[in-house]
């Protein structure tokens, strides 16, 4: 029996998170709170030793990976397919702007993801078809090891939803919060989600007044 463990982490809070702007393939830096969230996760995972560390190429994800592991960028492997869902002209714009300008697409994105079919960006099917093969590839390369992947909300959920066979219309059913950690175990090529979106470290973080 060969066991592989994959930890999937969402990045910490960013400036655009606060401003309620769409990020997608765009980027904004971690806030002080986001940095502290990642440091709290570092403490929570301090007894876990990772054999390999992967990240989305976005700076917010790479910075989170550095803080969570204490490793330099040279030890973090960036995988382009782990970037966030591409949102085209929405990137950098306020949620409220897009709700007013493209109400039908906005509603589809949040409330009917199986019907969301943008012309100039990615659908949720496109996203899954990008992220899941990349996930399978790195697991195959690192069978029997402990892997860390730092990515984004929708990108990470697309992988977890695929493993749990969640229908596309329920894509947002189990939202991943900032620096949440999910644990996937693979034994003899069979995946099982042991922990989904754990935020225990954030409860401790809040209690300490951050």
Secondary structure, 3 states (H helix, E strand, C coil): CCEEEEEEEECCCEHHHHHCECCCCCCCCECHHHHHHHHHHHHHCCCCCCCEEEECCCHHHHHHHHHHHCCCHHHCEECHHHCCCCCHHHCCCEHHHHHHHCHHHHHHHHHCCCCCCCCCCCCHHHHHHHHHHHHHHHHHHCCCCEEEEEECHHHHHHHHHHHCCCCHHHCCCCCCCCCCEEEEEEECCEEEEEEEEECHHHHHHHHCCC
